Amino acid sequence: MKAIVYTRYGSPDVLQLKEVDRPVPKDDEVLIRVFAVTVNRSDCAMLTAKPFIMRFMIGFFKPKKQILGTDFAGKIEAIGKNISSFKVGDNVFGFDDGGLLSHAEYMTLSEDNAISTMPDSISYEQAAASIEGAHYAYNFINKVELKGGDKVLVNGATGAIGSAMVQLLKYFGADVTAVCNTINIELIKSIGAGKVIDYTKEDFTKTDGKYHFVFDAVGKSTYGKCKPLLLPRGVYISSELGPMAQNLFFAILTPIPGGKKVIFPYPADRRGSVLLMKKLIEEGKFKAVIDRTYSLDKVADAFTYVLTGQKTGNVVLKISDS
């Protein structure tokens, strides 16, 4: 089978399209033909081994797993003898930010992992784009006691996490203010933002709005800059560690006085996220934003584009024709 292989960390130039052995499912695994995946921030972190702390998880000197991929959408082609939840021919999608080796024509996965049958109404490309960003977005929201009508500011609303977050916040009844660039204002309004701040014209940290929650989906601001925007007992959450990993320390220290605080959004329960997204898609409450779609042989171009930090929503890699 064809797969994207890398044997050392670096730029997208280290990625190679190779023929490798097709995996064989174990008794508790399914064999999936992969049709679509995304190229996302987790993949880029694994490719470049940045931030440096990544090396302690994925291999200090070289990657332990030599095929990238954290999400997928595809069809089950074979099942192990102990499989009871799925059958051959099921269309499925799933996610694991620890790495799935899904940038390949085939992959195996245990049935108790974060995998579900796909909603009937969407394509493989849409299914693949509906998980990674949404998983991280939901793990902002489920860390706080969000009530209908709460005012929430989302910085970085056009990314995979931010565009999913705006839709999820709308679903949960929040009053959403989104920060984005000029070209995406109408898009962000269409998916649920009640108000939009154009960061090319205005510094959102210097506006007069006050919010119950400030969610930085791109990690390009800081608690210090956003603290004045918070209402008493308001919460700041960022997708990044912050300068000198300050958000980890603030998450420990700021709750002590009992006022405004930082929460660190450890993203647990991947399976719960996948099942939630299936539910919302079936209800017509969520549609992943897709910027570009690349073919497998253009994988380096896909990674290069994602690494610019300028994508809108998701970048999809089409592994093979369905």
NORSUL-V857216 format. One record per residue. RES is the residue in one letter. SS is DSSP state (2 for helix, 1 for strand, 0 for the rest). Layout:
RES_SS, RES_SS
This chain:
M_0, K_1, A_1, I_1, V_1, Y_0, T_0, R_0, Y_0, G_0, S_0, P_2, D_2, V_2, L_0, Q_1, L_1, K_1, E_1, V_0, D_0, R_0, P_0, V_0, P_0, K_0, D_0, D_0, E_1, V_1, L_1, I_1, R_1, V_1, F_1, A_1, V_1, T_1, V_0, N_0, R_2, S_2, D_2, C_2, A_2, M_2, L_2, T_2, A_0, K_0, P_0, F_2, I_2, M_2, R_2, F_2, M_2, I_2, G_0, F_0, F_0, K_0, P_0, K_0, K_0, Q_0, I_1, L_0, G_0, T_0, D_1, F_1, A_1, G_1, K_1, I_1, E_1, A_1, I_1, G_0, K_0, N_0, I_0, S_0, S_0, F_0, K_0, V_0, G_0, D_0, N_1, V_1, F_1, G_1, F_1, D_0, D_0, G_0, G_0, L_0, L_0, S_0, H_0, A_1, E_0, Y_1, M_1, T_1, L_1, S_1, E_0, D_0, N_0, A_0, I_1, S_1, T_1, M_0, P_0, D_0, S_0, I_0, S_0, Y_2, E_2, Q_2, A_2, A_2, A_0, S_0, I_0, E_2, G_2, A_2, H_2, Y_2, A_2, Y_2, N_2, F_2, I_2, N_0, K_0, V_0, E_0, L_0, K_0, G_0, G_0, D_0, K_1, V_1, L_1, V_1, N_1, G_0, A_0, T_0, G_1, A_2, I_2, G_2, S_2, A_2, M_2, V_2, Q_2, L_2, L_2, K_2, Y_2, F_0, G_0, A_0, D_1, V_1, T_1, A_1, V_1, C_1, N_0, T_2, I_2, N_2, I_2, E_2, L_2, I_2, K_2, S_2, I_0, G_0, A_0, G_0, K_1, V_1, I_1, D_1, Y_0, T_0, K_0, E_0, D_0, F_2, T_2, K_2, T_0, D_0, G_0, K_0, Y_1, H_1, F_1, V_1, F_1, D_1, A_0, V_0, G_0, K_0, S_0, T_0, Y_2, G_2, K_2, C_2, K_2, P_2, L_2, L_1, L_1, P_1, R_1, G_1, V_1, Y_1, I_1, S_1, S_0, E_0, L_0, G_0, P_2, M_2, A_2, Q_2, N_2, L_2, F_2, F_2, A_2, I_2, L_2, T_0, P_0, I_0, P_0, G_0, G_0, K_0, K_1, V_1, I_0, F_0, P_0, Y_0, P_0, A_0, D_0, R_2, R_2, G_2, S_2, V_2, L_2, L_2, M_2, K_2, K_2, L_2, I_2, E_2, E_0, G_0, K_0, F_0, K_0, A_0, V_0, I_1, D_1, R_1, T_1, Y_1, S_1, L_2, D_2, K_2, V_2, A_2, D_2, A_2, F_2, T_2, Y_2, V_2, L_2, T_0, G_0, Q_0, K_0, T_0, G_1, N_1, V_1, V_1, L_1, K_1, I_0, S_0, D_0, S_0
